[in-house]
Amino acid sequence: MLAATKADHLHHQSHDRLEDILAKVANRAMDRLVYTGAQVKVLALAAIRATREGEARRGGERLPCIVGYPLPGETIGRRRFDGNEEFAIFPGDLPANPEAALRGWQIEQGEMRFVRFRPPNPVRLPSGGFAPFPNIRLDRAIETLIGDCLA
């Protein structure tokens, strides 16, 4: 299994494109594995989901956003965060063509930046334990990796 992590930093509408980009990057290695008889799966996932999805409106247009708490010290524009303020970000859309997404990916530091988000606070259960952290496709990853062992 190949995993594109931090999928929570993109809106779900771009997850399939993220998987396509990873498949394009790892194409030769995947071909060799398939040739040996292995099954290969590519997943966009987040082991701990630090954001939720939202929507913003700008000039009458609806923009799919991610909403979360940027880590202390993170900046967006001129705004600096302390880790206690929730903020919505339009992460943009990944190109439909993975080759187009990979063109120019090695750009100068500072031109492409990703905001780091703090994980959600643990949720205490009435039983005294804690609820599992939210995730994206972690169940599919586990099924892919050890599903046969559980049958």
N, C-alpha and C positions, 0 to 999 in steps of 0.2 A: 504494500500500500504506500502510495505517495500522498503526503498531506500538505496542503497549502494552509498554513495556520494563520491565526489572527483574522479569520473571516468576519469576525464581529466589527472589524474596522471598515467594512464595506456593507452596503445595503444588500439584502438577499438577491436583488435583481442582478447583481454582478457576480454572484458565487459561481455560476456555471462558467462564466468567462474566466474567472480566476483558475478554475480547474483546467480549462483549455490551455491557458498560458503555462501552467505547470507541466501539463502533458507535452506541450511543444518543447519546453526546456529539457525535459527528461526523455524525449522521444527515442533517442538511440539506445539508452539504457533499458527503456521499456520494451523496445523491439527485441533486444537480446534476451530479456527475461521471458517474453512470450515465446520466443524460439525454443527455449529450454522446457516449455510446457507450463510455466508458471502463469497464474492468473494475476493480472495487475489492475488495481483500482486506484483512481485519483479522487481525492476528496478535499473540498474546502471545509475547514472546521475551526472551531475555537474550543479548547478544552475548558476554559472558563470564559463565559461571555461577559465582557465588561461594558457592553453597550446594549441599548435597545433601539428598535427602529422607530422613526417618527417621520413627520412630514413638515416642511416649511413652505411658505408661499412667498414668492418674490415676483413682483410685477404681474400678478395674476397667474403665474406658473407654479405648479406644485413640484417641489423638489424632494426626492426621497433622501432622508437624513439618517444619521446615527446620532444617538443621544447618550451621553455618559458624563462621567466626572473626570476631566483631565487631571493627571497627576500634579502634585505641587511643583511649581516651577515651569510647567509647560506653558508655551505661549501660542496664541493664535492671533496673527496680526500684531497689534500693539498690546493686546490683552494678556496679562499674566495670571495664571490660576493658582489657587492655594489648595486644591484637592477637595474642596467642599462645595463647589458650584457646578451644577449640571449645565451642560452646554450642548447645543445641536450643531452638527457639522454636516455639510453636503460633501461627501467624499468624492463625488464625481462618478462617472461611469467608465468602466474598463472598455476598451475597444472590442468589438465583436470578433475581429480578426486577431488571433494571438500574435501573428508576425508583426502586425502594426503596433501592438502593445510592447513588444520587445525592441522595436527600433528605437534607439537612443536611450535605452534604459541606464546606460552607464554615464550619467550626467554628473556635472560638478556637484560636490557636496553643498548642500544648502538650497539647491533648486527643487529637490523633492524631499518633503518632510512629512513624517507621520506623527500624529499626536498620540501620546501614550495615555491610556485611561487606567484608573484604579479599578480593581476588581470590586464586585458588589459586596456589601456587608453580609456576613453570615446571617441566615434566618433560623432562629431557634424554634424547634418544634415543641408542641405541648408535652411530648414524651421525654423531653430533656436533651435530646440530640439536636443535630442541625440538619436542615434541608440540604440536598445536593446543590452545588452551584449550578446556575444555568449554563448551558453549553450549546454548541452548534455541531450537530452530527457526530458527537463523541460515541453515541450508541452504534452508529454505522461503522465507525473505525474499529470499535471493539468486536463487533460481529465479523468484520472482515479479517481481523487478526486472529481471533481465538474462537470464532463461532462454532467450528467443527468440534472443538474440544468440549463444548458445553452440551452437545447433542447426545 
